[in-house]
Amino acid sequence: MRALHDEHATALWSYALHLTSGDRSRAEDVVQETLLRAWRHPKVLDQSQRSARAWLFTVARRIAIDGWRSAAARAEVATDELPELAVPDDTERAVQGWIVADALGELSLRHREVLLLCFFQGMSVGDAAAALGVAEGTVKSRTHYALRALRLVLEEKGVTR
């Protein structure tokens, strides 16, 4: 392994530097990974100088290509400046709120009342029943049918799950 390194490391380093467009850090990684793979494949050590060099250069080229592909997938950008912080955008949430409010307006008064009490004011079934002056079972059934009606209205407006 030492003989392989001594014979080919300089040429391999130059080739890796060329493959990485002068990125010394990346070139070092390519050379190191290439030699590591050579160590894992002892048959390379037994080849003649020309065959071993060709194998090393081919492996280095493949490692560099894999690096380009993975960098492209990650879309890394080197810069001296920090990126701007993302500003939260509540536009989508506001639009959804308007759509739901509009859909609630199309429900019957009883259905709208039960949904407002149970979902928007957070009342329990018992509290909503007391506020509306009806039985708890009535609140449960109104809630079921109100949600079904709301789903239909939203589907008519083009809102999907």
Kinemage of the C-alpha trace (Angstrom):
@kinemage 1
@onewidth
@group {chain A} dominant
@subgroup {mainchain}
@vectorlist {calphas} color= white
{ca met a 1} P 0.000 0.000 0.000
{ca arg a 2} L 2.846 2.359 0.848
{ca ala a 3} L 4.520 1.618 -2.507
{ca leu a 4} L 1.244 2.278 -4.316
{ca his a 5} L 0.932 5.598 -2.511
{ca asp a 6} L 4.530 6.612 -3.198
{ca glu a 7} L 4.254 5.786 -6.897
{ca his a 8} L 0.848 7.315 -7.657
{ca ala a 9} L -0.131 9.834 -4.961
{ca thr a 10} L 1.359 12.906 -6.692
{ca ala a 11} L -0.254 12.140 -10.045
{ca leu a 12} L -3.512 11.177 -8.337
{ca trp a 13} L -3.494 14.431 -6.331
{ca ser a 14} L -3.002 16.500 -9.503
{ca tyr a 15} L -5.780 14.631 -11.269
{ca ala a 16} L -8.153 15.000 -8.298
{ca leu a 17} L -7.372 18.717 -8.085
{ca his a 18} L -8.296 19.028 -11.762
{ca leu a 19} L -11.516 17.033 -11.239
{ca thr a 20} L -12.591 19.251 -8.349
{ca ser a 21} L -11.847 22.527 -10.185
{ca gly a 22} L -9.059 23.420 -7.780
{ca asp a 23} L -10.945 22.655 -4.566
{ca arg a 24} L -8.027 21.392 -2.468
{ca ser a 25} L -10.198 20.099 0.354
{ca arg a 26} L -12.417 18.112 -1.993
{ca ala a 27} L -9.352 16.836 -3.906
{ca glu a 28} L -7.857 15.538 -0.653
{ca asp a 29} L -11.123 13.724 0.061
{ca val a 30} L -11.112 12.181 -3.418
{ca val a 31} L -7.513 10.969 -3.059
{ca gln a 32} L -8.153 9.600 0.412
{ca glu a 33} L -11.292 7.755 -0.681
{ca thr a 34} L -9.510 6.408 -3.773
{ca leu a 35} L -6.628 5.022 -1.724
{ca leu a 36} L -9.059 3.604 0.819
{ca arg a 37} L -10.839 1.727 -1.956
{ca ala a 38} L -7.485 0.491 -3.262
{ca trp a 39} L -6.693 -0.823 0.219
{ca arg a 40} L -10.055 -2.629 0.244
{ca his a 41} L -9.219 -4.220 -3.150
{ca pro a 42} L -5.833 -5.896 -2.698
{ca lys a 43} L -5.775 -7.042 -6.334
{ca val a 44} L -4.852 -3.458 -7.270
{ca leu a 45} L -1.649 -3.745 -5.275
{ca asp a 46} L -0.531 -6.706 -7.369
{ca gln a 47} L -0.958 -4.940 -10.741
{ca ser a 48} L 1.732 -3.283 -12.774
{ca gln a 49} L 2.334 0.453 -12.410
{ca arg a 50} L 0.285 1.361 -15.484
{ca ser a 51} L -2.697 -0.830 -14.561
{ca ala a 52} L -2.783 0.373 -10.961
{ca arg a 53} L -2.637 4.023 -12.052
{ca ala a 54} L -5.475 3.528 -14.541
{ca trp a 55} L -7.569 1.853 -11.866
{ca leu a 56} L -6.843 4.659 -9.365
{ca phe a 57} L -7.693 7.375 -11.889
{ca thr a 58} L -10.933 5.650 -12.851
{ca val a 59} L -11.971 5.316 -9.204
{ca ala a 60} L -11.041 8.954 -8.493
{ca arg a 61} L -13.111 10.118 -11.469
{ca arg a 62} L -16.124 8.104 -10.275
{ca ile a 63} L -15.787 9.489 -6.752
{ca ala a 64} L -15.644 13.045 -8.108
{ca ile a 65} L -18.719 12.426 -10.269
{ca asp a 66} L -20.583 11.001 -7.280
{ca gly a 67} L -19.599 14.127 -5.347
{ca trp a 68} L -20.960 16.391 -8.076
{ca arg a 69} L -24.208 14.468 -8.182
{ca ser a 70} L -24.718 14.559 -4.438
{ca ala a 71} L -23.771 18.252 -4.282
{ca ala a 72} L -26.268 18.984 -7.049
{ca ala a 73} L -28.956 17.093 -5.142
{ca arg a 74} L -28.182 19.083 -1.985
{ca ala a 75} L -27.807 22.315 -3.979
{ca glu a 76} L -25.053 23.594 -1.708
{ca val a 77} L -24.003 27.166 -2.232
{ca ala a 78} L -20.767 28.484 -0.769
{ca thr a 79} L -20.992 32.108 0.311
{ca asp a 80} L -19.407 34.529 2.724
{ca glu a 81} L -22.768 36.033 3.659
{ca leu a 82} L -25.414 34.452 5.827
{ca pro a 83} L -28.738 33.878 4.080
{ca glu a 84} L -31.653 36.058 5.004
{ca leu a 85} L -33.900 34.661 7.679
{ca ala a 86} L -37.183 33.295 6.392
{ca val a 87} L -40.124 35.519 7.196
{ca pro a 88} L -43.201 33.563 8.227
{ca asp a 89} L -45.968 33.990 5.690
{ca asp a 90} L -49.484 33.524 7.027
{ca thr a 91} L -51.152 34.193 3.685
{ca glu a 92} L -52.171 30.579 3.125
{ca arg a 93} L -53.612 30.345 6.612
{ca ala a 94} L -55.565 33.592 6.146
{ca val a 95} L -57.017 32.389 2.844
{ca gln a 96} L -58.053 29.095 4.432
{ca gly a 97} L -59.697 31.026 7.256
{ca trp a 98} L -61.721 33.114 4.798
{ca ile a 99} L -62.807 30.027 2.889
{ca val a 100} L -63.937 28.269 6.075
{ca ala a 101} L -65.739 31.404 7.322
{ca asp a 102} L -67.530 31.703 3.979
{ca ala a 103} L -68.468 28.013 4.091
{ca leu a 104} L -69.763 28.359 7.663
{ca gly a 105} L -72.007 31.184 6.455
{ca glu a 106} L -73.707 28.755 4.088
{ca leu a 107} L -74.647 26.316 6.874
{ca ser a 108} L -77.938 26.412 8.744
{ca leu a 109} L -78.003 28.493 11.940
{ca arg a 110} L -78.166 25.387 14.188
{ca his a 111} L -75.211 23.737 12.473
{ca arg a 112} L -73.161 26.932 12.510
{ca glu a 113} L -73.905 27.485 16.233
{ca val a 114} L -72.794 24.025 17.307
{ca leu a 115} L -69.554 24.238 15.278
{ca leu a 116} L -68.736 27.699 16.624
{ca leu a 117} L -69.287 26.599 20.213
{ca cys a 118} L -67.527 23.230 20.040
{ca phe a 119} L -64.654 23.911 17.644
{ca phe a 120} L -63.975 27.629 17.685
{ca gln a 121} L -64.791 28.405 21.328
{ca gly a 122} L -63.547 25.026 22.578
{ca met a 123} L -66.628 24.175 24.622
{ca ser a 124} L -67.296 20.615 25.705
{ca val a 125} L -70.439 18.837 24.523
{ca gly a 126} L -72.029 19.413 27.941
{ca asp a 127} L -71.220 23.143 27.958
{ca ala a 128} L -72.480 23.577 24.389
{ca ala a 129} L -75.677 21.703 25.277
{ca ala a 130} L -76.248 24.024 28.259
{ca ala a 131} L -75.560 27.126 26.141
{ca leu a 132} L -77.960 26.002 23.431
{ca gly a 133} L -80.555 24.630 25.838
{ca val a 134} L -80.605 21.162 24.219
{ca ala a 135} L -79.575 17.647 25.195
{ca glu a 136} L -75.961 16.490 24.830
{ca gly a 137} L -77.046 13.868 22.269
{ca thr a 138} L -78.536 16.648 20.169
{ca val a 139} L -75.227 18.520 20.226
{ca lys a 140} L -73.413 15.363 19.150
{ca ser a 141} L -75.758 14.657 16.245
{ca arg a 142} L -75.807 18.316 15.133
{ca thr a 143} L -72.012 18.336 15.209
{ca his a 144} L -71.888 15.202 13.073
{ca tyr a 145} L -74.286 16.575 10.461
{ca ala a 146} L -72.766 20.053 10.591
{ca leu a 147} L -69.302 18.678 9.823
{ca arg a 148} L -70.736 16.631 6.975
{ca ala a 149} L -72.485 19.701 5.552
{ca leu a 150} L -69.341 21.805 5.970
{ca arg a 151} L -67.303 19.189 4.119
{ca leu a 152} L -69.780 19.283 1.208
{ca val a 153} L -69.714 23.073 1.039
{ca leu a 154} L -65.920 23.100 1.049
{ca glu a 155} L -65.815 20.479 -1.694
{ca glu a 156} L -68.152 22.645 -3.786
{ca lys a 157} L -65.667 25.501 -3.319
{ca gly a 158} L -62.868 23.298 -4.636
{ca val a 159} L -61.202 22.599 -1.298
{ca thr a 160} L -59.818 19.070 -1.148
{ca arg a 161} L -58.272 17.159 1.716
